[in-house]
Amino acid sequence: MKLTKLIASPTVFWYLTRRLAGPVLVALAVFTLVDVLGEGADRFAGWFRSGVAIDGFGYLALRVPFMVSQLMPVAILGGVMFAFAMLHRAEEVIAIQAVGISRAQMSLPVFALGIALSLGNFALAEGLVPITNARAELMLANSLRHDPAEQRDSRRVWLRTRGGFLMAESYDRRHAELREVTIFRLGAYPQLDAITQVDHAWWDGHAWVLNGIQELAFKPDGSITPVRPDGVLGASPTDFNAVVAYKPEELSLRELNQFIDALGRYSVVPAELRVLRALKFALPASCLVMAMLGLAGSLEPTPRRSGLGKKIGLAVGAGVGYWLLLGFTVSLGKAGVLGAWPAAWIPDLLWAALALSLFLLGEEKGASQAGRDAVA
């Protein structure tokens, strides 16, 4: 089928595009507002009490690009389904098909919008989000640390020490406590000498007190043996206070690649980082997948008045199902059960297959109905 035949009518194409874009933007704005209120709800009281409310609102404003990037796929799904529900209510779908526009031709504006938003999401995540997230973290670490609740940092920290690298799942600045610490001790480049794991560490004013410590030594012949740990972290609370904790998922693709390359020199790249790198491509692509799923779930083969509540329920169910499956596969990827790319792309592929199946099923039902009408 030629592209000109598929487009059929540029007027209809742009009309449907405008009708789709409005609900998608509204859904994205509503979801983002809810996310902002949710993130700020447990902090507003502390900010006002400490007199840093203005900085707090600035912090939330800096977080908006990241929220938009994360919420865009679900907003597209809900917006497309809402838009077509409104088109069905006004019987505009019947009118469009009456002038010879097929379901395949009506899908082209959705497909174009999905591609545009996928590319826009990728550009947003790689361009603006890393900058605003970095500034938000600096504001949180400096201006907003007057409140004790803000001094507790539950995010992972990464530190270069004298003998290697140190990574902790969380660092409490107020009490100088580390949890789930992993220390990579390096020998002659690029030799990894040992890995030490500590469940809990706290600073007593002079040295770290370690709890639940174990260490594995790497021999030149490739063997790995448990050894008695030396109980030294090679860093002080000042070192941790001087760095800003990071969330790997908030790094840009370039920064994440640099991080992985730095660890790769020592063959200690966590599976989590490889999965997050694959997600840098899979999540923007989910915008297109959700757009087509919204179309397939909304465009009935025999147009009729559609229940708006039903459409909203289907959108919520499909969105929640996608994120649940994504969380499950990502967890398997981080645990090393799945490869990084399958862990990131399985939900997209399954939801794309579901969208295609629903669309083709609708085409088949539409052809059958047309045949029955012709016989009648």
N, C-alpha and C positions, 0 to 999 in steps of 0.2 A: 504494500500500500504506500503510495507516494505521500510525502509530508504535506503537500498542498491539499490532497484529498483528506488527509487525517485532520488537518486544521479546519477544513470545510469553510468556516466563517470566522474571519478575524474579529468581527464584532462580538460574536458569541464567546470566542476565546477570551477576549479582554473583559467582557461582562462577567463571565464566571470567575475570572481571576480576581476582579475587584470584590465580588461577593464572597469569595473564599478568604481573601486577605484580611478583611475587617474582623470576622470572628476569631481568626487565628491570633491577630494582634491583641484583641480584647482578652482572649483566654490567657495569652502570655503575660499580659499586664496583671490580671487577677491572680494567677498562680505566683508571680513574682512578689506581689504585694503580700500575699499570705505567707510566703517564705520569709520575707523581710520581717514581718510582725512576729513570726515564730522564732526567728533567731534573736530578735531584740527583746522579746517578752521577758525572759529571765535575767536581762541585764539592765533594763530601764531603771528599775528601783535603785540599783547600785550606782548607776551613772548620775542620776539626779542627786542622790545622797552625797556623792563625792564632788559634785559641781562640774562634771565633765560631760554633761548631756549633749552639748553642741558637738564635741569630738565624737561622742557615741553615734550621733546621727550621721556624722561624716564617715565614720567607719562603716555603717550600714550602707550608705550610698556607694562606697567603694566596693562593697560586696555584690552590688546589683548585677554588674556584667557577668560574674561567675554564676549567679543564680539564673540569669536569662539563658546562658549557655546550657546549663543542666536541665532546665525546664522546657526548653524549646520543643523537643520531640513530643512530649505529652500535650503541650499546648497545640501543636499542629494537629494531632489526632482529634482532640476535643473540638478545635475550631472547624475542621473539615466536616466532622459529623454534624455539628450544630448548623453550619452553613447549608448543608444539603437537607437537613430537616426543615429549615426555613424555606428552601426552594420547593420542597415537596408540599409544604403547607399552602404555599401560594400557587401550587400547580404549575410552576414554571418549568419543572422537569418535563412534564407532559407536553407543554408548549414547545420546548426545545426539540424534543423527539418528534413532534408532529411536523416540524419543518425539515426533517431528514437528518438530524444530528444523532449519531449513534452513541451508545455508552462508551465505546472506545474513544470516540472523538471528544466526549465530555471529560474523559480522564486526562487528556493532555494538559489542561490548565493546572490540574492537581499535580501532575508529574513535574511540570515546569516549576511550580511553586515549591515542591519538595526539594528539587535540585538546588534552586536558588537559596533556600533556607539552610540546606546542608552545607553549601559552600560558605554561606554567611556565618553559620555556627562555627565552622572550622577556623575561619578568619578571626572571629571574635575570640575564640578560645586560645588562639596562638598569638594574637596581637595585643588586644586590650586587657584580657583577663590576667595574664601574668603581672602586668604593671600595676593594676588596681589591687590585686591580691597582695603584692609585696608592700604597697603603701598601707593597705589595711592592717597587715601584720605588724608593721612598724608602729602604726598608731595604737594598735592593741597592746603592744609591748611597752610603749613609752607613755603616751598621754592617758591611757585608760587603765593603768596599773595601780591607781590610787585605791581602787576597790579590791579587797582581799580575794573576792571571787574571780577577778580578772587576773590575779597573779598566779592562779593555778593553771598551768599550761599542759593540757592533756595530749598535745601533739608530739609527733616524733621529732627528735633532734638528732643531728648528725654533726660530728666534730672530728677534726684532724688532730690526733695526739702526737706525742714525740715518737711513739713506736708503731703507729699505724692509724686506724680509724676506730671511732667509737659511735655506736648507734643506740639510742634509748627510745622505747615506745612512748615514754612520757617523762617530763621533768617538771617538778613543782618548785618554782622559783622561791616561793615564800618559805618553804621548809627545807630547801636544798635536798630534795629526794628524787632519785631516779628509779624507774621501774622497767623491768625486762630489758636489761642492757646486754648488748653484744659487742665484744671488743675483738677487732681483727689486728693481730700482731704480725708485723711484716719483718722479714729478714732482708737478705740481699735481693734487690729488685729483679724480678717481680715475685719473689718467693713469699708464700704465706707460711708463717711459722706456727701460729696457733690461733684458735678461736676460743674466747672465754665468754661464758654466759653467766649473768648475775640476775637473780629474780628481783632483788630490792637493794638499793644502796642509799645511805643517808650520810650527810656531812656532820661530824661531831664537833667541828670547829678547828680540827687539826688534820684529820684524815677521813677517808671514806670508810664507813662500816658496811660490810657486805654480807648479804644473806642469800643463801641458795646459790652458791658459786660452783661452777664446774668448768673444766678446760680440756680441750683436745689439741694435741700437738701433731703437726704435719711433718713427716720425715722426708728426706730427699728421695728415698726409694718409692714414695707414694703411699706408704702406710700411715695410718692414723691411730694414735694411741692416747688414752686418757692420762693426764698428768696431774700432779698436785698444783693447784693454782697459786699464784704468788700474791693475789689479793690487792693488786695495784691497778687503778684505773688510768693513771697518767693524765689527769685533768683535775681542775678545782672548780668550785661553784662560779668563780669569776669567769672562767672560760665559757660556761654555759650561759651565763647572763649576757655575755657579749655577742651571742648569736641569736638569730631569730629562728624559732622552730619552723619546720616546713611541713607541708602536706604534699607528697609527691604528685598527687592527682591535680594539684594546682600549678605545677610547673609547666612551662611551654614545652613543646616537642623538642626544640633545640636544647633547652636546659636539661630535659630528661635524658636525651641522648648523650650529652656531656657527662651527666651523672653516671649513666650506665657504662660509658666508655672508661671512666675513671675507676669504677669497680671492676670492670672486665679485665683490666690489667693484672688484677690479683685473683681472677677467677672466683669472685665472691658476689656475683650479681644475684640479688634475691629475685625469685620468680615473680614477686609482686611488681617489681619495676618493669619487667618485660610485659606483664599483663596491662599495666597502666599505659605503656607505650602503644600497645595494640588498641586500647580504648580511645586513644587520641583520634583514630580513624573511624572506629566502629560507632561511637556516639554521634558524631555529626551525620554519618550515613543513616542513622536511625530516624532522622527527620524525614528523609524520603520514604523510608519503610512505613512510618506512622501515617504519613500523608496518604499513601496508597491503601493502607489498611482502613483508614477512615473512609476513603472513597468506596472500597469494596463492601464495607459494612453499611453504607448509606444508600448506594445507588441501586434500588430494587429493579429487577428486570421488568416488572409491571408497576409503574409509578402509582402511588396512592398516598393518602395522608398518613404520615408517619408520626408515631408518638415521640415527642421530644424527650420525655423522661426515659424512654427505652434507649434512645440514642445516647443520651448522657450516661446512662448506666453501662452501656456497651463500651463507651469510650473509657470510662473509669476502670472497668474490668480489664480491658485490653492493656491499658497503661500500667495498672498495678501488676498484671501478670507478666508484662515485659520486664519491669524492674525487679520483680521477685526472681524470675529466671536469670536475669543478668547478675543479680547478687549471688545466686547459687553457682553459676558457671565461673564467675570471677573468683569466688572462694575456692573452687576446685583448681583454678589456674594458679592462685597464690600458694596453694598447698602442693603444687607440682603434679596433681592428678591429671590435669589437662594442660595442653600446650597453651602458650600465651595467645596466639591468634584464634584457635578454636574457642577458648574461654571468652574472648571479647566478641566474636562474630556469630556464635551459635544463636543467640537470641535474635539478632538481625535476620539471619538466614531463615529461621523458623517462622518469624512473623512475616517475612517477605513471601514465603511459601504459602502461609495462611491467606495473605491478601490476594495472591494470584489465584489460589484455589477458589476463594469466595467470588472473585471477579469472573472466572471462567464458569463457575456454577451458575452465576447470574446470567451469563451469556447463553448458556444451554437452556435455562428455564425460559429466557426471553424468546429464543428461537422456537421452543415447544409451544409457548403461548401464541406466538404469531401463526404457527401452523394450525393450531386449533381454531383461531379466529378466522383464518382463510377458509377452512372447511365449513365453519358455521356460516 
